[in-house]
């Protein structure tokens, strides 16, 4: 573990030297100066976990230094020292953001314990921030992998409406990550401390769905032996995701419309309505507009849901994200299944990129996990690919053959040639070349570095283009 770094700002030479020696004996790394003006450049250059400053300094006062530190280096803890030890001085320093104060002369043991306590406080704050960041990655948009323009544009809309209370309709094919986006919207909303509940409208029979959604009262039907709260009521204050809402029966659609408009539900067998406060997010892979024309989805509910539509692009429309997703899932499942030494051959990537992925991100995720689970060697190769990815030569006349070069070329050689050809056609413009190849700008940059295509080579291509 790196040592905690402490900066001492004290104009009394004897007190400054004594304090520095004491702290170094305790194992801290220290710097010391006699003025606030000298302290600021040091803080700008190096991170210090703790600053111990005298309030009475020549030039800029210790109180002014404290205010600067709180504004510019909020994670740094500050202890103030004063020979004037009055309640007024201490209160002013604490109001300005000091962690604590100590009156001079300072007893060595008191200083030791105060420094330890303040640094423990600093480390606790750091741990909380790390945990909060981990939660953001788990439940926020950071969990949605990809950097293609079409995906980022969609996520930008989701991020902007997350803080509102608007009803949201998420559209997209199966496996595109609709529930993941719904959770991220909830996590970034003011309702994030309340429940997030998912109800799959297509996985429950009509009879059970009504009770599951709204609950029932005792004796309302055979088997209703007790009162039951529905998932909508249990999510009061939070968010309800109605997944595959296109599968919901028409009569229950009326109840959902009432929930959105009146913020109330009626339990099965109840004689009075129950008020609830939930945000509705609906998701479907079906075309609700077409269903409205067919009479299988209520038009009034459709327009109520259509306040903010979010359309998630299928994976085939963002092929540049595939390599990033493969790397993400490989790292995820290598850790999950305790295979830290497992590697992946670079020859696999073209197989992933060229496939159409009808099951989208979920299909890709499942394929990677299956490969990690079933591999018997230390490296994933083409032998580990699922049958639908392991493209074998088809001898049938209906299947077109791919002409291979006469001399033996590895997949890496062919990939390098394709990249060079695209760069040449685009005059060395990497953004255009990436678009031409169906790659993200980041993925192309990685490939260029891998194959040593940079510097003079790129300049030559740009020069040829001009």
N, C-alpha and C positions, 0 to 999 in steps of 0.2 A: 504494500500500500504506500502511495506517495505521502510524504510528510505534509501536515498542515502548515500553511505559510502565514506568518503573523507580521504585520507592519506596526512599528512603534513610532508614534509622533510625539516627541517630548523635547522641549527646549532646555530643560535642565540636564546637562551632560551627565552628571553623576546618576540621577534617577533613570535616564535613558539606558546607560550602560548596565546598571544593576538589573533592570527589567529584562534587557536582552539576554544577559548571562543566565538569569533564572529560567527563562523560557527555553533557551537552547539546552539547558540541562534536562528539561522535561521532554526533549526530543523534537521540538518544533524548529522549523526553518524560519529565520527572522531577518527582517530588514529594519533599519532605524534611521530616522531623520529628525531634524530639529524644527522643521516648519511645515505647514500645510502646503505651501507652494512647492516644496520638494517632494511631498508625498504623492501629489496628483500624477506626475509622470510615471512614478513607480507603479501605481495602480493601473495606469493605462497600459503599461508594458507587460505586467505579470498579474495573474489572478492571485488574490490574497483572501483566505477564508475569514480572517479576523484583522481588524484594525483597533489598536489601543491608542487613543489620542487624548492629550491634555486639552482641556477647554480653554486654558489661558495660554495662547501662543502669540508670538510676534507676527505681525502682518495679518493674514487671514486667521480668524479665530477657529478654535476647535469645533464650535457649534456650526459655523459656516462649512467647515470641512465635512462634518457629519451630514449636513443637508446635501452636499454634493455627492457624497458616497451613496446615500439612500436613493438619490435620483438617477445616478449613472451606473452604480454597481449594487443593485438591490439585493443580491444574494450574499454580499459581504456583511458580516456581523461587526458591529461597532460597540466597543466599551469606552466610556469616557472617564478620564481621571481629572480630579480638581482638588486644589488645595483649599478651596473655599467651601466645599462640602455643605452648602446650604440647601435647604429643601427646594428653594426657588430654582437654583441652578440645576438640580437633579431633575425636577419636574420638566423644565424646559428641554433638557437633553432627551428625556424619555419621550416627550411629545414629538420631538424632531426625528425619532426613530432609533434611538440608542437601545441596544439590548439591555444594558445595565450600566451603572456608574459605580465608581469607587473613589473614596476620599484618600488623599495623600496625608501622611506617608502610608504606603501600601505594605501590608504584612505579606511575606512571601507565600505563606499557606493560603491566605485569602485570595491572592492573585492566581495561584495555581488552580484552586477550585473554581474560581470565576471563569478563567480561560477554558477549563475543561467543560464546564456547563454550557458556555456560549458556543463552543465548537460542536458539542453534542446536539445543540439546537440547530446549528447550521447543517449538520449531517442528516438530521431528521427531515428538514425541509427538502434537502436534495433527494432523499428516498421517496418522499411524497410526490415530488415532481416526476421522478422516474416511474413510479407506479401509475401516476395519472397519465403520463405519456403512453405507458403500456396499454392502459384502458382505451385511450384514444385510438391506438393502433388496432386494438381488438374490435372496438365497436364503432369507430369513426370511419371516414372515407379512406383512411390510410390502408385499410384492409382490402380495398378494391384495387387490384393491381392492374397497371397499364398506364401508358402515357400517350396514346394516340389522340389526335385532335377530336375525333368524334366522341370518344369516351370522356375526355376532360370537359368538353362542352356540356355533356349530359350531367356530369357531376357538379359542374358549376351551377346549373339550375337547381339541383337538389340541395346544394349547400346554401344557396340564397333563400330558399323557401323554408329551410329547416327551422329557423328561428320564429317563423310565423305559426299561426294555428290553422292554416289553410288545409282543406281536404286535398289529398294527393292521389293520382291514379298512375301507377307504374305499369308500363306496357313493355312486353319483351318476350322473346321465345323462351321455352323451357331451358333452364340452366344458365341464363344470362346474369343471374345475381340479383333478382328483384327483392328477395327478402333481405339480402345484405344491405341494399340501398335503403330499404325501409327502416332497418335497425339503425343505420347511420343517421338518418333524418331524425329519428326519435332521440338518439343520443346527443344530438346537437340542438335539441329544442329545450324549451323551459320545462318540459314534462319529463326530462331525463331521469329524475329521481323517483318517478312513478313507474308502474308496470308497463312492459311492452308485451302484448299478447298476440299470437298468431292463430288464426282460425282458417283451416283449409276447407273451403266451401265445397270442394269436389271430393273430399275423402270421407265425408260423413253423410249418412242417409238423411233425407228430408225430415223424418220424424225426430231423429236425434239432434239434428242441426239447430232446430228452433230452441230446444231446451239447452243445448250447449252454448248458444249465443246469449239467450235472455234469461235462462233459469226457469224454475217452476215452483209452484207451491205444493205443499203436501196434499196428496189425494187428487191432484189434477188429472192423473191418468193412472192406469194400472202399473204398479211398480214404483209410483212416486211416494215413497214411504216417509220422506223428509222434505223440508224446504231445501232448495238448491239455488245458489247464486250462479248466474251465467258468467261467461268469460268477459262479456262487456262490462258488467257491473264490477267484477273483480279488478278490471283495469281502470277503474274510476280515477281520473286525474292523469292518466297515461295515454298510451297509443294502442289502437287495435288495428292489426293488419288483416284485412279480409283477402286472403290469398285465393286465387282462382275464382274471383267473384262472378265470372261469367257462367259458372256452374250452379249458381244459387237459384232456387226455384222462384218463380215470379211472385208468389204470395209472400215469401220472406223478403223479397226486394222492397215491398211496401214498408215493411217494418224497419229496414235499414234507412229508407228515405225519411221516415219519421224520426229515427235516431239522429240523423244529420240535421234535420230542420228544427226539431223540438228539444233535442238533448234529453230524450226520455225513452224508456223501454217499457214493455208490458210483459211480465212473466207469464208463462203458460199457466192458465187457471187463475190468474190474479184478477181482481176487480178494479184495481187502480194502477196508474202508471208510476214508475220509479224514475226519478231524475238521475242522470249520470252525466259526467263531463269527460268525454274521451275525444281524441283526435282520430279520425278515420283515414287510414291509408289503404287503398285497394290495389290489387295486382292481378294481372291476367295475361295469358299468352294468346287469348282470342281477340278478334276484332269486335269490340262492343258496338261500334257503329253499324256493322253488318248485322249484328244480332238485333239491334233496334229495328232495322228495316224488315227483318224476318219476324218480328213480334215476339222474340224470345228473351228480350231484355228491355226493361222499362226505360222509356225515353227520358222521363223526368229524373230518374235516378242517374242515368248516364250523364246528364248535364250537371247534376250536383257533384258527381265524382270528377268531372272534367275541369275543375277549377284550375289545377296545376297538373297537366299531363307530363310524365317523364318517360321517354322511350329509350330503353337500353339497347344498344346495338348488338347484334349477334357477333360471335367471334370471327366469322368469316369476313366481316366488314372492318375488322381491326387486326389484320394478320401481323402487323408490326409489334403487337403486344404479346404474341404467342411465346417468343423466346423468354421474355421477362416472366410470364406466367409459369413456364416450365421450370425455370430456375427457382421461382418462389415455392412452387409445390414440391419440388425435389428437396429443397432445404427443410420444408415443413415436415414431410413424411420421413425423411432421414432422421430427424430428431424424434418424431413421434414414435417410430418403430425401433429406436435405439440402434441405428446403423450409421454412426458418425463417420466411419472410414469409407463408406460407399461413394464411388465416383460415377460420373456419367460421361460416356464417350461423346466427343464433339460430332461424330458421324451421325448421331441420332437426330440432331436439330432439324435437318431438312425434312425428315419424316413428319415431325410435328407441324412444321410450317406449311407443308404442302397439303395436308389433310383438311377437309372441309368442315369438320367438327359440327355435325348436325345437333349434337347434344350440348354444344357450346362449352362454357368454362367448366361446368360440372362434369362433362364427359372427359375433358382434359385432366381434371383433378383426379378422377377415378382411375384413369389410365396410368398416371404417374404413381399413385398409391399402389396399384396392383403390381407394377413393375418393381417397386421398392420391396414389397412384401415377398414376391416370388423369386427374386434374383438369388442365385446360389453362389455367385462370385462376388468379387470386390468392386466390379465395375459393370454398369448397365451398358449393354451393347445391343446391336440389332437382334440378337437372339432373344432378348427380353421383351421386345416389342409385342403388343397384342396383335392378333392376326389381322385386324382391320387396318393396322398401321404398317405392318411388315409387308410392304409392296413387293410381291413376287411377280416375275415375268409371266404373263398369261399367254399361253400358246394358241388360244382360240383366235380365229380370224376376225372376230368382232372387236377384239381389244387391240387398239393401236400400239405398236411397239415404239419405244423411245430409242433413237439412234445414239449409241455410245461411241466415244472416240476409239480409234483403233489402238492407240497406245493406252496402257493402264493409267487411269487417273483416279486419285482418291476424291471423296466428296469435298474435302477441304480445298483441293486444287480447283475443282469445278466451281466451288463457291467463290474462291478468290478471283477466278476469271470473270464470273458474272458481275462481281462488285467493280472490278476494273473497267469492264465494258460499260456498266451503268455510269460510272464516274466520267468516263471519256465522252459518252453521249451527252451528259449533263454539264460538260465543260468544267469538271472538278467541283461543281456545286453539290455539297454533301446533302443538303436538305432535299433538293430535287432528286438526287440519286436514291436517297432513302425512300422517298415516295414512290419512285419508279420500281424499286425492289419490293415494296410492300413491307418495309421495316420502319421501326421507330428511329428517330435521329440518334437516340442513345445506343440502340442496338448496332446501328451502322458504325458509330464511333468505336464501339468495342471491337467490331470486326476489323476496322482499319488498323487499330493498334495491334491486334492479334497477328495480322498479316504484314505488318510493317509498312503500311501504305500511309505515309504522312510526309510532311516536310517538302522536300524538293519534288517528290513524285506528284503531289497535289498541285504544287505551283506550276509544274510543267504542263499539266492538263489544263489549268486555267489559262496559261499562256497560249496554248494551242487553240483554245476556244476564242481568244481575242485576235 
